[in-house]
Amino acid sequence: MRVPKMRVRVCGVGSYLPKRVLTNTELSRSLDTSDEWIRVRTGIRQRHIAADDECTSDLALHASRAALGQSSRSVDEIDAIVLATTTPENTFPATAARLQHKLGISRSIPCHDVQAVCAGFVFALHSAWNMLLLGQVRCVLVVGSEIYSRSIIDWQDRSTCVLFGDGAGAFILESIEEDAFSKNPCGYILDVMTSTDGSFYDMLYIDGGAGSSTNVGHLKMNGSVVFREGIAKMANSVTELLSRNNLRAEDISLLVPHQANQRIMDGVARKLGVLQERVVSTVGEHGNISAATIPAALSHACAEGMVKRGDLIAITAMGGGFSWGGALIRW
């Protein structure tokens, strides 16, 4: 019996940002900073903050419904959920299980969380991509959802608190057989790569956790190292993907980097030789929403008509660990 060769297609994207907006000016009233200081160093103008009654799975639910609404799939067709988050609702069970229930999926399907901080969505995408290529499932919901504002941010630490916000983004992925794909070759994932170097563990971390202390802890960062390595590792991930797919940087129609800091994104684009007008930037509107930034940024690009059929989209991210990765999508 012939085992069909599979392709994986992105058939829906969606995002959600909480209603409450916290501007730089508001932050400056309780912090030794200013709108100009933040914008010049980061490009961030504001961030969104989850309401008191919103949890990580609530943000994920809104983004998932938006992605489903854009896709050709219904919630009943979802065969697995992979949710990337650094801010789960509980240490266990997985927030993906909570999302499954809120979506109304009553049948048993695999649902799990992925933790690779800001690179989490790429790691989740990699996991889902492999499940689909192997034919284990036919449709996977991949989500990044974060609420950094509630506990892990020290709102008195000017070097970190101005960077982060809350939000969620999602992809609907489906597998199709090669024969069917050849008749409609669009929206497919060419390649995904992920990597980690634990020697940078203490450069970006939370100084607490269930296995090491009695508190949740706060985010700590060596900004200069994160800046340098973020540019290098994100650019290198895209270069590696292009090389192993016989493509060049000039072939990239849109670069969607992790929305951490405008200066880092500019550095990645320069290192790759990608023109600024081909870089999707939404960081000014929502700050760094960690695992949610890439799907949220691509969702924005789609809504604004920036993505056309046949475009080559490169995504890339780096987070604590350091963990990093990227993907190429032929839209």
N, C-alpha and C positions, 0 to 999 in steps of 0.2 A: 504494500500500500504506500503511495507517494505521500510524504508529509509536505503540505503546502508551505512555500516560503511566505513569510508574513512581512508586512510593512506596518508602521505605526504612524497614525495621523492625529494631529491636533484638530479636533472638530468643534471646539468651543473654548473661549476664554472669558473670564469675568473677574471683577474686583469689588471690594467694598471698603469704604473709609467711614469711620464713625462721624456723627454729625458735629460733635464739639470740636472746634478749632482753637488751638493755642498758638497765638502769634509770638514772634520774637519780642515785640513791644510789651506784651503781657508778661513774658518771662523776665524782662529787664526790670520789672517792678519789684521782684523778689530775689533777683540774682544780679551780681556784679557783671553785667553784660549790656549789649545794646543790639538793636536790629542790624545796624551796620557791621558790628563786630562779627555777628553770626553769619550774615550773608556773604561778607567778603571771604571768610574762611571756609564756608561750607556750601554756599549757594541755597541754603534752607531759609525760607520765609515764614513757614508755619508747619505745624504737625497736627494730626487728628488724635483725639483722646477718647478712649472707650467710655461709655456711660457706666455709672455704678452698677447697673443691672445687666451689662453686657459682659459675656465671657468669651474666651478664645473660640469656642465652638459656635457661638452666635455670629461672630464676624465671619468665620469659615462658612457658615450656613448661607449667609447673604451672598458671598462670593461664588459659592457652589451653584446656587440657584441662578445667578447671573450667567455663569458659564453654561449651565444646562439650557438656559433660554436661548443662547446663541448657537447651540449645537443641534445635531440631528438626533440626539438621544434623549430618552426620558429617564427619570430617576430609577425606574424599575429595571433599567438595562445596566446599571452600574454593577460591576462584578467585583470591585475592590476599591478601597480608599487608602491613599497614602498621604498623610498629613505632616508637613514639616512645621515644627514649632520649637521655640526655646522657652515658651511660656505656656506649658500645658495647664489645663484646669486643675488637675491633681497629679501627684507623682505617678500614680496609676489609678484606674486603667488609662489606656491611650485616649487622647482627645478625639482621635479618629472614630472610636467606638461611640462616643457621645454624638458626634456628627452623623454617624450612620443612623442612630435612633431619631435624631431631629429631622433628618431627611425623610423619615418614614420607611426606611428599608427594613422590612421585617424578616427577610430571609437571611440565612447565615452566609456572610461573605468575609474574606480577609480584610481587616482594617488595622493599620498600624501607624505609629508616629515615627518620624525621622528627626534626629537632632544633629544638625551640622551648622547651627547658628545661621549666619547670613547666607551661607551656601546651601542651606537646607533644602530649598526648592529644587536645586539642580540634583542633589542626592536623591530626593523623592522622585524626580523625573526619571533618573537613571534606574531606580528600582522598578517603577511602573513600566518603563520601556522594555526592560528585560522580561518581565512577566508576560507582556503582550507579544514580544518576539517569539517566546517559547510556546505560545498558544495556550498558556495556562488560564487566561482570561480574555475577554473580548472588549471590555470597556472599563477604564479606570479613571476615577476622580483623583486628581493630584492637587493638593491645596497647600498654601503657605498662609499661616495665620498667627498674628502676634499681638500681645498686649504688654508692651514694655513699660508703660507708664505706671503700672499698679504697684510693683514691688521691687524689681531688680534695678531700677534707675534711682540713683541718689540725686534728688532734685536740688541739692546744694553743690553738686560737683559740676562746675561750668564746662569742664573739658569733655563731659560725656552727655549730660542731660539735654543739652540743646540739639543733639543729633537725632534722637529717636522719637518715634511715634507709634501709633497702633493702626492696624489694617489687615486686610486679607486679599488673596488673589487665588485663582484656580484655573486649571486646565481640565478639559475632558479629552481623554485619549482613547482612540479606538484602533483595533488591529483589523487589517483587511488583507486578503490573500493577494499575492503578486499579480495574478491574472486580472482581478477586479481593479487593482490599483492602477495597472497600466492604462486603463480606460479613463481614469480620472486622477492623474498624478499631482495632487496638490495637498498642501498642509502637512507634509510628512517630515518626520525627524530623521535627518541623515545620520547623526552620530551624537553621542553623549560621553563625556569623560569626567571623572572625579578623582581627587587625590587629597592626601593629608600628610602633614609633617608635624608630628607631635613635639618636636624640639622648640616650637613656638608657643607651646601650651600656655605659658605665663604672660604672653604678650597681649592677650585679649581673653578675659575670663570673668567668671562670677566668683567672688570670694566667699562662697557658702554652698551648701547643698546637703542632701540627706545622708550621703555617704561619708561626709568629712566634717560636718559641723551640725549645730542645732538651729541654724538660721538659713534663710533663702539666700542672703548675701546681695551685694551690689556689683554692677558691672565695673570692671577695671580695665584700663587700656593703656598700652604704650603707643601713643599716637604716631610718633615718627616712624616706628617699625611697621605699624599697620598701614600707614600711608605708603611707604616704600614697597613693602611686600604685596600690598593689595594691587598696586599698579602692575608689578612684575608678574605676579601669579595669574591675575585675570587675563592680561595680555598673552602670556605664554600658553594658557589653556586654549585660547582661540587660535593661536598660531599652530598648536599641535593638532587641533581638529581640522583646520584648513589643510595642513600638510598631509594628513592621512586620508583626506578625501580629494586630493589633487585640486585644491582650490587656492585662491590667493585673497589677500585682504581687499583688493580692488573688487572682488566679486561680492563683497558684503553690501547688501542693500540697506540694512538697519542693524546697528549694534545696540543691544539692550543690556547694559552692564548693571550690576547691583547698584542700587541708588543709595550709596552710603554718604557721598560727599562729592560735590561737583568737581572739585579739584582732582580727586582720584579718577573720576570718570573721564575728565579731560586728559589726564595722564595716560590712561589706557588707550584712548583714541589716538593720541600722538604716537605712542609706542607701536601701535598697529598700522598707523598711517591711514586711519579712517577719518574722513572729513566730518567736521562737527555737525553739519546738517544731516548726517546719517546716524547720529547718536540720539537715542530716545532718553530724554531727561525729564523726570517728574519729581525729583528730589525736593525742589523748591516748594511743592504743594503739600508734601506729607512727611518729609524727612526720611530717615532710615527706618523702614518697617521690616527689617531683617528678612526672614524667609518669604515675606509677602511681596518684596519690592519688584522682582522680575515679572511675575504674572500680572501684578497691578500696572506696571509700566507698559507691558505689551497690550494689556486690555485697553489702556488709554490710547496707545498708538492705533489700535484697530478702530476705536470709536472716532478718532480724529481723521480717519482715512489715510493714515500714513503707510499702511501695509497693502501691497498689491500682489495679486496672484503671480507666482514665479519668483518673488523676492527671496533672497537668501538672508535669513535672520540669524545673527549670532548672539547668544546669551552667555553671560559669564558672571561669576560671583566668588567672593572669598569671605570666610567667616572664621570664628575662633577655632583653634586647633593646631595650627592653621589648617582649615579645610577649604578646598576650592574646586572649581570645575566649570564646565560650560557645555553648550549644545549648539548644533546647527539645525535649523529648520528651513525647509524649502516650502515657502508658503504657496 
